[in-house]
Amino acid sequence: MSRRLAIPEPLRERQARASDPRTSAWVSANAGSGKTHVLTQRVLRLLLDRTPPAQILCVAYTKAAAANMAERVFSELARWTSLDDAALAKAIVDCGVPEPEPQDLAFARQLFARTIETPGGLKIQTLHGFAERLLKLAAIAVKAAAITLQLTQARDGRNSEPASLVFADDEMAALAALDAEYKGKTTLQTNPHRRRSLAWAAWIIARLGGWDGYPSSRPPGPITFKHGLDDFHSIAKGWKLKHV
């Protein structure tokens, strides 16, 4: 039967310093020496310090290491929900933080639910998974910037390119519905561009972004188109679901 090894006090103090989220730390140690324990304590201390779970990112090299890390964090948070005040206070102090106040104990018991339910949640990923996510986000950002530039260049109507160059079929249908909604009672309040052209789409997106649509007004700029596209993508998703 194996017995639990006691951690020497000097090592415990070094682990406490390394797990302090207020400092930057580089930990180098042999396998099985407690690196994952230190990282787990650091995450727990961040959560106890009321850092939103969605703002915490842990990156491991392998899927097994990421799974082990997640299991340790969530198991400890789950354990806290059932501890009495004295046991919970000891568990929190063992993380390396000062003696908790009653409100801190109540907050600690809520952390498991908060971490599970927070949109985006606590992110514990592999290095490759994190890099892949960054690449996807970069691709999305580049695509959004390219569309914004195309709409800005097409806003004056001199561009004869079709809107289908940028928007899918279901998005074109949503644009047509929005065009009818924004159509005013006078010529000045009507989309002046050829239907289904990129300029026609730019006029609609600009209206969504807050532009008033009058020819005498200042032309919409990239920021207006960016806001309009953000709203349009949400509307287009709803339109697609409605017409499935």
C-alpha positions as CSV (number, residue, x, y, z in Angstrom):
1,M,0.0,0.0,0.0
2,S,1.5,3.3,-1.0
3,R,1.7,6.2,1.4
4,R,1.3,9.8,0.6
5,L,4.6,11.6,0.5
6,A,5.0,14.8,2.6
7,I,6.1,17.8,0.7
8,P,9.1,19.5,2.3
9,E,8.3,23.0,3.5
10,P,10.9,24.8,1.3
11,L,9.5,23.1,-1.8
12,R,5.9,24.0,-0.7
13,E,7.0,27.6,-0.4
14,R,8.5,27.6,-3.9
15,Q,5.4,26.0,-5.3
16,A,3.3,28.7,-3.6
17,R,5.4,31.5,-5.2
18,A,5.2,29.8,-8.6
19,S,1.4,29.5,-8.3
20,D,0.8,33.2,-7.4
21,P,-1.0,34.7,-10.4
22,R,0.3,38.1,-9.6
23,T,3.8,37.0,-10.7
24,S,5.2,35.6,-13.9
25,A,6.9,32.2,-13.3
26,W,9.0,29.7,-15.2
27,V,8.9,26.3,-13.7
28,S,11.5,23.6,-14.7
29,A,11.4,20.3,-13.0
30,N,11.6,16.5,-13.5
31,A,8.5,14.4,-14.4
32,G,6.4,13.6,-11.4
33,S,7.8,16.5,-9.3
34,G,4.6,18.5,-9.1
35,K,4.5,20.8,-12.1
36,T,0.9,20.0,-12.9
37,H,0.0,20.6,-9.2
38,V,1.6,24.0,-9.4
39,L,-0.3,24.9,-12.6
40,T,-3.6,23.6,-11.0
41,Q,-3.0,25.8,-7.9
42,R,-2.3,28.8,-10.2
43,V,-5.6,28.3,-12.0
44,L,-7.5,27.9,-8.7
45,R,-5.9,31.0,-7.3
46,L,-6.9,33.0,-10.4
47,L,-10.5,31.8,-10.0
48,L,-10.5,32.6,-6.3
49,D,-9.1,36.1,-7.3
50,R,-12.4,36.5,-9.3
51,T,-10.8,36.3,-12.7
52,P,-13.6,35.4,-15.2
53,P,-13.1,31.8,-16.3
54,A,-13.4,32.7,-20.0
55,Q,-10.2,34.9,-19.6
56,I,-8.1,31.9,-18.4
57,L,-6.2,29.9,-21.0
58,C,-4.1,26.8,-20.1
59,V,-1.9,25.3,-22.9
60,A,-0.5,21.8,-22.6
61,Y,1.7,19.9,-25.1
62,T,-0.4,16.7,-25.3
63,K,-4.1,15.8,-25.1
64,A,-3.4,13.6,-22.1
65,A,-1.7,16.5,-20.2
66,A,-4.6,18.8,-21.1
67,A,-7.2,16.2,-19.9
68,N,-5.2,15.6,-16.7
69,M,-5.1,19.4,-16.0
70,A,-8.8,19.8,-16.6
71,E,-9.6,16.8,-14.4
72,R,-7.6,18.2,-11.5
73,V,-9.1,21.7,-11.7
74,F,-12.7,20.6,-12.0
75,S,-12.4,17.8,-9.5
76,E,-11.1,20.2,-6.9
77,L,-13.8,22.8,-7.6
78,A,-16.4,20.1,-7.4
79,R,-15.0,18.9,-4.1
80,W,-15.2,22.4,-2.7
81,T,-19.0,22.5,-3.1
82,S,-19.5,19.8,-0.4
83,L,-16.9,20.8,2.2
84,D,-17.9,22.4,5.5
85,D,-16.5,25.9,6.3
86,A,-13.4,24.7,8.2
87,A,-12.4,22.1,5.5
88,L,-13.0,24.6,2.7
89,A,-11.0,27.3,4.4
90,K,-8.1,24.8,4.8
91,A,-8.3,23.8,1.1
92,I,-8.2,27.5,0.0
93,V,-5.2,28.2,2.3
94,D,-3.5,25.1,0.9
95,C,-3.7,26.9,-2.5
96,G,-1.4,29.6,-1.1
97,V,-3.9,32.3,-0.4
98,P,-4.7,34.1,2.9
99,E,-7.4,32.8,5.3
100,P,-10.7,33.4,3.5
101,E,-13.6,35.5,4.8
102,P,-17.2,34.0,4.9
103,Q,-18.0,35.7,1.6
104,D,-14.9,34.1,0.1
105,L,-16.2,30.6,1.2
106,A,-19.5,31.2,-0.5
107,F,-17.8,32.4,-3.7
108,A,-15.5,29.4,-3.7
109,R,-18.5,27.0,-3.5
110,Q,-20.0,28.7,-6.6
111,L,-16.9,28.4,-8.7
112,F,-17.6,25.0,-10.0
113,A,-21.0,26.1,-11.4
114,R,-19.6,29.4,-12.6
115,T,-16.7,27.7,-14.5
116,I,-19.0,25.1,-16.1
117,E,-21.7,27.5,-17.1
118,T,-19.7,30.5,-18.3
119,P,-19.9,30.9,-22.1
120,G,-16.5,30.1,-23.5
121,G,-15.6,28.6,-20.2
122,L,-12.2,27.8,-18.8
123,K,-10.0,26.9,-21.8
124,I,-7.5,24.0,-21.3
125,Q,-6.1,23.1,-24.7
126,T,-3.1,21.5,-26.4
127,L,-0.6,23.8,-28.0
128,H,-1.7,22.5,-31.5
129,G,-5.3,23.0,-30.7
130,F,-4.6,26.6,-29.5
131,A,-2.6,27.3,-32.7
132,E,-5.3,25.9,-34.9
133,R,-7.9,28.1,-33.2
134,L,-5.7,31.2,-33.7
135,L,-5.4,30.4,-37.4
136,K,-9.2,30.0,-37.7
137,L,-9.7,33.3,-35.9
138,A,-7.1,35.0,-38.2
139,A,-8.8,33.6,-41.3
140,I,-12.2,34.9,-40.1
141,A,-10.7,38.4,-39.3
142,V,-9.0,38.5,-42.8
143,K,-12.2,37.6,-44.5
144,A,-14.2,40.2,-42.6
145,A,-11.6,42.9,-43.4
146,A,-11.7,41.9,-47.1
147,I,-15.5,42.1,-47.3
148,T,-15.4,45.5,-45.5
149,L,-12.9,46.8,-48.1
150,Q,-15.0,45.5,-51.0
151,L,-18.1,47.1,-49.7
152,T,-16.3,50.4,-49.1
153,Q,-15.0,50.4,-52.6
154,A,-18.4,49.5,-54.1
155,R,-20.4,52.1,-52.2
156,D,-20.4,54.8,-55.0
157,G,-22.1,52.4,-57.5
158,R,-19.3,52.6,-60.1
159,N,-18.4,49.0,-59.3
160,S,-20.5,46.6,-61.4
161,E,-19.5,43.4,-59.6
162,P,-22.4,41.2,-58.4
163,A,-23.1,40.9,-54.7
164,S,-22.9,37.1,-55.1
165,L,-19.2,37.6,-55.3
166,V,-19.3,38.2,-51.5
167,F,-22.6,36.8,-50.2
168,A,-24.0,33.3,-50.4
169,D,-27.5,32.6,-51.8
170,D,-29.3,32.5,-48.4
171,E,-27.5,35.8,-47.5
172,M,-28.7,37.3,-50.8
173,A,-32.3,36.4,-49.9
174,A,-31.8,38.1,-46.5
175,L,-30.4,41.2,-48.2
176,A,-33.5,41.4,-50.5
177,A,-35.8,41.3,-47.5
178,L,-33.8,44.0,-45.7
179,D,-33.8,46.2,-48.8
180,A,-37.6,46.1,-48.8
181,E,-37.6,47.0,-45.1
182,Y,-35.3,50.0,-45.5
183,K,-37.1,51.3,-48.7
184,G,-38.5,54.7,-47.9
185,K,-41.5,56.6,-49.3
186,T,-39.3,58.9,-51.5
187,T,-36.7,58.3,-54.1
188,L,-34.0,59.8,-51.8
189,Q,-34.8,57.0,-49.3
190,T,-34.6,54.2,-51.8
191,N,-31.6,52.0,-52.7
192,P,-30.3,53.7,-55.9
193,H,-28.2,50.8,-57.1
194,R,-28.9,47.9,-59.5
195,R,-30.5,45.1,-57.6
196,R,-28.2,42.3,-56.5
197,S,-25.1,44.3,-57.3
198,L,-22.3,44.8,-54.8
199,A,-23.2,48.5,-54.5
200,W,-26.8,47.5,-53.8
201,A,-25.6,45.2,-51.0
202,A,-23.2,47.9,-49.7
203,W,-26.1,50.4,-49.4
204,I,-28.1,47.8,-47.3
205,I,-25.2,46.9,-45.0
206,A,-24.4,50.6,-44.5
207,R,-28.0,51.2,-43.4
208,L,-27.6,48.4,-40.9
209,G,-24.5,50.0,-39.6
210,G,-26.3,53.2,-38.8
211,W,-25.9,55.3,-42.1
212,D,-29.1,57.3,-42.9
213,G,-29.0,56.4,-46.7
214,Y,-29.3,59.9,-48.1
215,P,-27.0,60.7,-51.0
216,S,-26.2,64.1,-49.5
217,S,-24.9,62.5,-46.3
218,R,-21.3,61.6,-45.8
219,P,-20.5,58.2,-47.4
220,P,-20.3,55.3,-45.1
221,G,-16.9,54.2,-44.0
222,P,-15.2,51.0,-43.0
223,I,-16.4,51.2,-39.3
224,T,-20.0,51.7,-40.5
225,F,-19.7,48.6,-42.8
226,K,-18.1,46.6,-40.0
227,H,-21.0,47.3,-37.6
228,G,-23.4,46.6,-40.4
229,L,-21.8,43.3,-41.3
230,D,-21.8,42.2,-37.6
231,D,-25.6,42.8,-37.4
232,F,-26.2,41.3,-40.9
233,H,-24.5,38.0,-40.1
234,S,-26.8,37.6,-37.0
235,I,-29.8,38.4,-39.1
236,A,-28.7,36.1,-42.0
237,K,-28.4,33.2,-39.6
238,G,-31.9,33.8,-38.3
239,W,-33.2,34.1,-41.8
240,K,-31.6,30.8,-42.8
241,L,-33.1,29.0,-39.8
242,K,-36.5,30.4,-40.5
243,H,-36.5,29.2,-44.1
244,V,-35.0,25.7,-43.6
